[in-house]
Amino acid sequence: MTSRILPGFGWRLHGDGKTIRPGAVVAPDERLSWFQTTGVGMQHVVAMFGATFLVPVITGFPPSTTLLFSGIGTLLFLIITAGRVPSYLGSSFAFLAPVGAATAQYGMSGALGGIFLAGLALTILGVVVHFAGARWIQRLMPPVVTGSIVALIGLNLAPAAWNNVNAAPATATVTIVAMLVAGVLFRGMLGRLSILVGVVIGYAFAAVRGEVEYSEIGEAGWVGLPEFTAPSFHLGVVALFIPVVLVLVAENVGHVKSVALMTKRDLDPVTGRALIADGAATMLAGAGGGSGTTTYAENIGVMASSKVYSTAAYWVAGLFAILLALLPKFGALVNTVPEGVLGGAGTVLYGMIGILGVRIWVQNSVDFSNPVNLAVAGVPLIIAIADYTMVFGQIIFTGIAIGSFAALAIHHGMSAIARWRGTDAGYADTDPESIATPINRRDIDHLESGGSLDDDLSGR
């Protein structure tokens, strides 16, 4: 009866509910015993936590508010996708640069307005994909374009990382070293938590040096609602957040394809729903003071290693995130992370984001002897690294916006001219059906053996 009211809410018990049959997996519509399901759900919370809490701390948003909307957004995602796509919605790093720029111009409320509008745009695109399919997205943003946009977002954030590093170089160095060592020293769950491990070690080092201010923790209550902030809307934020929408589309479509590969199910029909769900969750976060959301590749590692793809575990994770958000002292503790730790974490994370763009090129065998691909990759990166800025009336275009538009314009413009002149022989794009995925078959095999995705970024 419950599954009829809320599609995807009723789960079949997998086997005896205690063990997974050899060679089998726990499907999205199955579950283990509630005790074991709760344990897997806790793993998902830990896996997402390191990245999810860093975004609000870096942007100055209340961590508890972001955590609350992250949990609510995850439950909303599971409902809208009818329980067919196991996923956790955490804070998206793609929002860091535009939120920073919008906050500097219009304050936090203006940045929230941009997040809301990005969610609205993603929702509209999701409706289009639901009825028209995703092929047009793959043609609009082939891997060379997607890789460029992802890479330029990471590289554009380099100055922000340096500003925090400069505040406490020793702490930042310890944090960086701890993250890097944890990524190769441990296997399994600890290996996948290298970001969180590095932050904890960096925090402890900063505390010993007297760089942590604890007064906020003492003033916070034990139980209570997080701080909510209403958005305000300004024309000037529109250009800042358009590139984010493109990245969110690529991330969500790629995530659905990855989950389909892992579960051996055809999930193309729910791609539009996934976009709608993430858009709705992002709109909700923007309406109340949270960070924009996206599907998390971190949790794919938990699924691959545990062989549990049950959406029941994500319900547990979402509900637990909501409970944590209702503990003000927990949010205050997160908010005490010092600048040096943020700088160290940012150095590693922003670098990884940049390299993920390169990884997209490598995975899709982008041919850089093709002058079109070379220009699409090179020009936008320089624009983003230098942070080119253009002002048109009230609208300010930053390096990320200009670089993203440049990637699209260069690709389609040069390709059109090459076809018109007949000089495009051998310059064909990769398969139009291909799109960047956060994980491929080789990654799944690696994760199932206890490795981590960080290994891939370090050239395993």
C-alpha positions in Angstrom: 0.0 0.0 0.0 2.8 2.4 0.9 4.5 1.9 -2.5 1.3 2.9 -4.2 1.1 6.2 -2.3 4.8 6.9 -2.6 6.4 5.1 -5.6 9.7 3.5 -4.7 9.0 3.5 -1.0 8.2 -0.2 -0.7 11.2 -2.4 -0.7 11.5 -6.2 -1.1 13.7 -8.0 1.4 16.9 -9.2 -0.3 17.2 -12.9 0.5 17.2 -13.4 4.3 17.9 -9.7 4.8 21.3 -10.4 6.4 23.6 -11.6 3.6 24.1 -10.8 -0.1 24.1 -13.8 -2.4 27.5 -14.4 -4.2 27.6 -12.4 -7.4 24.4 -10.6 -6.5 23.6 -7.0 -5.5 20.9 -5.4 -3.4 18.8 -3.6 -6.0 17.3 -0.1 -5.6 13.9 -1.7 -4.9 15.3 -4.1 -2.3 16.7 -3.8 1.2 18.6 -5.7 3.8 17.3 -5.8 7.4 16.6 -2.4 8.8 19.6 -2.8 11.2 22.0 -3.4 8.3 20.2 -0.8 6.1 20.8 1.8 8.8 24.5 0.9 8.9 24.8 1.4 5.2 22.9 4.7 5.5 25.4 5.9 8.1 28.2 5.1 5.7 26.5 7.3 3.1 26.3 10.2 5.6 30.0 9.9 6.4 30.9 9.7 2.7 29.0 12.8 1.8 29.9 14.8 4.9 33.4 16.0 4.1 32.4 17.7 0.8 28.9 18.8 1.9 30.0 20.8 5.0 33.0 22.4 3.3 30.9 24.3 0.8 28.8 26.3 3.3 31.9 26.9 5.5 33.8 28.3 2.5 30.9 30.5 1.3 29.9 31.7 4.8 26.5 29.9 4.7 25.1 28.3 7.9 26.3 24.7 7.8 23.3 23.3 9.6 20.9 25.0 7.1 22.8 23.4 4.2 22.8 20.0 5.9 19.0 20.3 6.5 18.2 21.1 2.8 20.7 18.4 1.7 18.7 15.8 3.7 15.4 17.1 2.5 16.6 17.4 -1.0 17.8 13.8 -1.0 14.3 12.6 0.1 12.7 14.8 -2.5 15.0 13.3 -5.1 14.1 9.7 -4.1 10.4 10.6 -4.3 10.5 12.3 -7.7 12.6 9.6 -9.3 10.2 7.0 -7.8 13.1 5.3 -6.0 14.8 4.2 -9.2 18.0 6.2 -8.9 19.9 5.7 -5.6 21.6 9.0 -4.9 22.5 11.5 -2.2 22.2 15.2 -2.9 25.0 17.1 -1.3 26.5 20.6 -1.8 27.8 21.3 -5.3 31.3 22.8 -5.6 30.1 24.3 -8.9 28.3 27.0 -6.9 31.4 28.2 -5.0 32.6 30.8 -7.4 29.3 32.3 -8.5 28.1 32.3 -4.8 31.2 34.2 -3.8 30.8 36.7 -6.6 27.1 37.2 -5.9 27.6 37.5 -2.2 30.3 40.2 -2.7 27.8 42.2 -4.9 24.4 41.5 -3.4 25.0 39.8 0.0 23.9 36.3 1.0 20.3 36.8 -0.1 21.4 37.8 -3.6 23.5 34.6 -3.8 20.5 32.6 -2.7 18.5 34.2 -5.4 21.0 33.0 -7.9 20.9 29.4 -6.4 17.1 29.5 -6.7 17.2 30.6 -10.3 19.8 27.9 -11.2 17.5 25.3 -9.7 14.5 26.7 -11.6 16.5 26.5 -14.9 17.6 23.0 -14.1 14.0 22.0 -13.4 12.8 23.4 -16.7 15.5 21.6 -18.5 14.5 18.4 -16.7 11.0 18.7 -18.0 12.3 19.2 -21.5 14.5 16.1 -21.2 11.7 14.1 -19.7 9.6 14.6 -22.8 12.3 15.1 -25.5 15.1 12.9 -24.3 18.7 13.8 -23.4 20.3 13.4 -26.8 20.2 17.2 -27.5 22.1 17.8 -24.3 24.8 15.4 -25.4 25.1 17.2 -28.7 25.1 20.7 -27.1 27.8 19.7 -24.6 30.0 16.9 -26.0 32.8 15.7 -23.7 35.4 18.2 -24.9 33.0 21.0 -23.8 31.9 19.4 -20.6 35.5 18.7 -19.6 36.5 22.3 -20.3 33.6 23.7 -18.1 34.4 21.4 -15.2 38.1 22.1 -15.4 37.7 25.9 -15.6 35.5 25.9 -12.5 38.2 24.2 -10.4 41.0 26.3 -11.8 39.1 29.6 -11.3 38.9 28.9 -7.6 42.7 28.8 -7.1 43.0 32.4 -5.8 40.3 31.6 -3.2 42.4 28.6 -2.0 45.5 30.7 -1.8 43.8 33.5 0.3 42.9 30.9 2.9 46.3 29.2 2.8 48.1 32.5 3.2 46.2 33.1 6.5 47.8 30.0 8.1 50.4 28.3 5.8 51.6 25.7 8.3 48.0 24.5 9.0 47.2 24.5 5.3 50.3 22.4 4.6 49.5 19.8 7.3 45.9 19.6 5.9 47.1 19.0 2.4 49.7 16.4 3.4 47.1 14.6 5.6 44.6 14.4 2.7 47.2 13.2 0.2 48.6 10.5 2.5 45.2 9.3 3.7 44.2 8.8 0.1 47.0 6.3 -0.5 47.6 4.9 3.0 44.1 3.5 3.5 41.8 1.3 1.5 38.1 0.9 1.6 36.0 3.4 3.6 38.9 5.3 5.1 40.5 5.8 1.7 37.3 7.3 0.4 37.2 9.6 3.4 40.6 11.2 2.7 39.1 14.7 2.6 37.4 14.3 6.0 40.5 12.7 7.5 42.6 15.5 6.3 40.2 18.2 7.6 40.1 16.5 11.1 43.9 16.3 11.3 44.3 19.8 10.1 41.7 21.0 12.6 43.5 19.2 15.4 46.8 20.9 14.4 45.1 24.3 14.2 43.6 23.7 17.7 47.0 23.0 19.2 48.3 26.3 17.6 45.4 28.3 19.1 43.8 29.0 15.7 40.3 27.7 16.6 37.7 29.9 18.2 35.2 27.9 20.4 33.0 30.7 21.7 30.3 30.0 19.1 29.9 26.4 20.3 29.3 27.4 23.9 26.6 29.9 22.8 24.7 27.4 20.6 21.8 25.4 21.9 21.6 21.6 21.9 18.4 21.4 19.8 16.8 23.9 17.5 16.0 24.9 13.9 18.9 26.2 11.8 19.1 29.8 10.5 16.9 30.5 7.5 17.5 33.4 5.0 15.1 34.5 2.2 16.5 35.1 -1.3 16.5 38.3 -3.2 16.6 38.5 -6.9 18.9 40.6 -9.1 19.5 40.6 -12.8 23.2 40.8 -12.2 23.4 37.2 -10.8 21.9 35.5 -13.9 25.2 35.4 -15.9 27.1 34.1 -12.8 24.9 31.0 -12.4 24.3 29.9 -16.0 27.5 27.9 -16.2 26.5 26.1 -13.0 23.3 24.8 -14.7 25.4 23.3 -17.5 27.6 21.5 -15.0 24.6 20.3 -13.0 23.1 18.9 -16.2 26.2 17.0 -17.1 26.7 15.7 -13.5 23.1 14.5 -13.2 23.0 12.8 -16.6 26.4 11.3 -16.0 25.3 10.1 -12.5 22.2 8.4 -13.9 24.3 6.6 -16.6 26.8 5.5 -13.9 24.1 4.1 -11.6 22.6 2.3 -14.7 25.9 0.7 -15.4 26.3 -0.4 -11.8 22.8 -1.8 -11.4 22.5 -3.1 -14.9 19.2 -1.3 -15.4 17.9 1.0 -18.1 17.5 4.4 -16.3 17.4 6.6 -19.4 13.6 7.1 -18.9 14.2 8.7 -15.5 17.0 11.1 -16.6 14.5 14.0 -16.8 13.1 13.2 -13.4 16.6 13.3 -11.9 17.2 16.7 -13.4 13.8 17.9 -12.1 14.5 16.5 -8.7 17.9 18.1 -8.4 16.4 21.4 -9.7 13.6 21.3 -7.2 16.0 20.5 -4.3 18.3 23.4 -5.4 15.3 25.7 -5.5 14.2 24.7 -2.1 17.7 25.3 -0.7 17.9 28.7 -2.4 14.6 29.6 -0.9 15.7 29.0 2.7 19.4 29.6 3.0 21.1 26.4 1.9 23.7 25.6 -0.7 22.9 24.3 -4.2 22.8 20.6 -4.5 24.0 17.9 -6.9 24.2 14.1 -7.1 27.3 12.8 -5.2 29.9 10.6 -6.8 31.3 10.0 -3.3 28.4 7.8 -2.4 28.9 5.7 -5.6 32.0 4.3 -3.9 29.9 3.2 -0.9 27.5 1.4 -3.2 30.2 -0.3 -5.3 32.1 -1.6 -2.2 29.0 -2.7 -0.3 27.0 -3.9 -3.3 24.0 -2.3 -1.7 22.1 0.0 -4.2 19.0 0.1 -2.1 17.3 3.5 -1.9 16.2 2.6 1.6 19.8 3.3 2.7 19.5 6.8 1.2 16.2 7.4 3.1 18.2 6.6 6.3 21.0 9.0 5.2 18.6 11.8 4.4 16.7 11.5 7.6 20.0 11.3 9.6 21.3 14.5 7.9 18.0 16.3 8.9 18.5 15.2 12.5 22.1 16.5 12.6 20.9 19.8 11.2 18.6 20.2 14.2 21.6 20.2 16.6 22.9 23.8 16.7 26.0 22.8 18.6 27.0 20.5 15.8 26.6 23.3 13.2 28.6 25.6 15.4 31.4 23.1 15.7 31.5 22.8 11.9 31.6 26.5 11.6 34.8 26.7 13.7 37.0 25.2 10.9 39.8 27.7 10.6 41.0 29.4 7.4 44.2 27.3 7.1 42.3 24.1 7.0 39.9 25.5 4.4 42.9 26.6 2.4 44.5 23.2 2.5 41.2 21.4 1.7 40.5 23.9 -1.1 43.9 23.4 -2.7 43.2 19.7 -3.0 39.6 19.8 -3.9 39.8 22.6 -6.4 42.7 20.8 -8.0 40.7 17.6 -8.2 37.8 19.4 -9.8 40.1 20.8 -12.4 41.6 17.3 -13.1 38.1 15.8 -13.3 37.6 17.9 -16.4 40.8 16.5 -17.8 39.6 13.0 -16.8 36.5 13.6 -18.9 38.7 14.2 -21.9 40.8 11.1 -21.3 37.8 8.8 -20.7 36.2 9.9 -23.9 39.4 9.9 -26.0 39.1 13.5 -27.0 41.4 14.1 -30.0 43.6 17.1 -29.3 45.1 17.0 -32.8 41.8 18.4 -33.8 42.2 22.2 -33.7 38.5 22.6 -32.6 39.0 20.5 -29.5 42.4 22.2 -28.8 40.7 25.6 -28.9 37.7 24.5 -26.8 40.0 23.2 -24.1 42.7 25.9 -24.2 41.0 29.3 -24.6 38.3 28.8 -21.8 40.9 27.7 -19.3 43.0 30.8 -19.8 39.9 32.9 -19.5 39.0 31.2 -16.2 42.5 31.2 -14.7 42.9 34.9 -15.4 39.3 35.5 -14.3 38.4 37.7 -17.3 35.6 40.1 -16.3 33.1 42.0 -18.5 30.3 44.3 -17.4 27.1 44.9 -19.4 24.8 47.2 -17.5 23.9 45.5 -14.3 25.2 42.1 -15.4 28.8 41.1 -14.6 30.3 38.2 -16.5 33.2 36.6 -14.6 35.8 34.1 -15.8 33.7 31.1 -15.3 30.7 32.5 -17.2 32.9 33.9 -20.1 34.9 30.7 -20.2 31.8 28.5 -20.4 30.2 30.6 -23.1 33.5 30.5 -24.9 33.7 26.7 -24.8 30.2 26.4 -26.3 30.7 29.1 -28.9 34.1 28.0 -30.0 33.0 24.3 -30.4 29.9 25.0 -32.3 31.2 28.0 -34.2 34.4 26.3 -35.4 32.7 23.0 -36.1 30.1 24.8 -38.3 32.8 26.6 -40.3 34.8 23.4 -40.7 31.7 21.6 -42.0 30.9 24.5 -44.3 34.4 24.6 -45.7 34.7 20.8 -45.8 37.8 20.9 -43.6 36.2 18.7 -40.8 37.5 15.4 -42.1 38.8 13.4 -39.1 37.5 16.1 -36.7 34.4 14.3 -35.7 33.4 14.5 -32.1 33.3 11.5 -29.8 30.1 9.4 -30.0 27.2 11.8 -29.5 25.6 9.3 -27.2 28.6 9.6 -24.8 28.6 12.0 -21.9 30.9 12.4 -19.0 30.2 10.0 -16.1 31.6 10.3 -12.6 32.5 6.6 -12.7 33.0 3.9 -15.4 33.3 0.1 -15.4 37.0 0.2 -14.5 36.3 2.4 -11.6 33.5 0.1 -10.3 35.9 -2.9 -10.4 38.5 -0.8 -8.5 36.0 0.3 -5.9 34.7 -3.2 -5.4 38.2 -4.3 -4.6 38.4 -1.7 -1.8 40.1 1.2 -3.6 38.9 4.8 -3.7 38.1 7.2 -6.5 41.0 9.4 -5.2 43.4 6.8 -6.5 42.2 7.5 -10.0 42.9 11.2 -9.6 46.4 10.4 -8.6 47.1 8.3 -11.6 46.5 4.7 -10.3 
